Amino acid sequence: MSEGHDHAPHNHAGPAHGARVTAGSERRIRTVLIMTAGYAAVQAVGGWLSGSLALIADAGHMVSDAAALLLALIAYRVAARAPDAVRTYGFHRLRVLAALANGASLLLLVAWIAWEAVSRLREPSEVLAGPMLVVAAIGLAINIIGALILRRGDQGDSNLRGAMLHVLGDLLGSVGAIGAAIGIMLTGWTLLDPILSVLVAVLVVRSAWGLVSESIRVLLQAVPRGLDARAAEADLATLPGIAEAGHFHAWTLTDESSVATVHVVPEAGGDPLALPALVASRLRERYAIDHVTTQVDPPGALVAGKH
C-alpha cells in the first residue's frame, strides 16, 4: 500500500485557523511601540553624542523590544486576515519570518557592541555623564508610562503580557544606565559605561537568540515544545475502537495553535467514522493540539506503509 495520505475516510476536526483579536490590546501595543521606537532613536543619537556605548547598547535593547511589539501587532493583523485558496493556513508565518530577520540583525548588533566594548576596556574613552543621565532618565519615564498603559489592558491576552515583559526589561536597562551615569559623574570611572553595555548586550543576545531559535524551530515544523510525539502516538493507540496508530506528525502553526496529522486503524467491528472526532478530542484535551487531521486505514496498512 502506498505511503500517501489519500486514504479515506479523512476528517478535519478543530477550530478555524484564525485567532482572537483584541482591539484594545492592539491599540495599547501600538502606542507603546511608537514610544519605544521613538525613544530608541533618541537614545542612539544621545549615546553617539555623549560617547556612551551603554546608551547605544540599550538602544539596541529597545529596538529588540520594539521589534517584539511590532511582531505582536503583526500577529493581530494576520489573525484578522482570512486564509485564501493559495495560503490555506492564512498569513501566520509572516510573523515567524519577521522574527527570524529581527533576531539575526540583533545578533549582528551585539557582535559590534561586544567588539566596541572590548576596545573601550583596553583604551577608555571620554563619556559625557550629564547628557547620558538625561537621556537615561527620559527612557525610564517612557518605560514607566508604557508599563502603565499595558497594565490597564486585557491581562488574558498573551501578546499583551509578552509586551509588558519587554517593557519591564527596558525599564531595568534605563535604571542601569542612570546608575552608570551617576557613577561616572561621582567617580570619573568611565569603564562603567562599556561594562554596562556588555550586560545590556547579554540581554539582547538572550532575546535575539530566542527569536532565531524559535523561528527556526517553527519553520522546520518541529513538534511543539513539551510534546513527546511517540508518547502521543502510543496514547492514541489505547483509545477505545482504535487497534493501531501511526505516522503521527505535529507542528506549531501560531503561538497559540498547533496542528497534527495521524493514521489510525479501527478495531474489528468498530465504527471508523467515529475515530476522527475521538482522536481530535484526545489531542486537544491532553496535548493542546487544536487542529487535527485523522486518516483511517484498513488493517495492515500501517505496517505496509511504515516510515
Buried (B, 14 or more C-beta within 10 A) or exposed (E): EEEEEEBEEEBEBBEEBBBEBBEEBBEBBBBBBEBBBEBBEBBBBBBEEBBBBBBBBBBBBBBBBBBBBBBBBBBBBBBEEEBEEEBEEBBBBBBBEBBBBBBEBBBEBBEEBBEBBEEBEEEEEEBBBEBBBBBBBBBBEBBEBBBEBBEEBEEEBBBBBBBBEBBBBBBBBBBBBBBBBBBBBEEEEBBBBBBBBBBBBEBBBEBBBBBBEBBBBBBEEBBBEEBEBEEBBEBBBEBEBBEBBBBBBBBBBBBBBBBBBBBBBBBEEBEBEEBBEBBBEBBBEEBEBBBBBBBBBEEEBBEEBEE
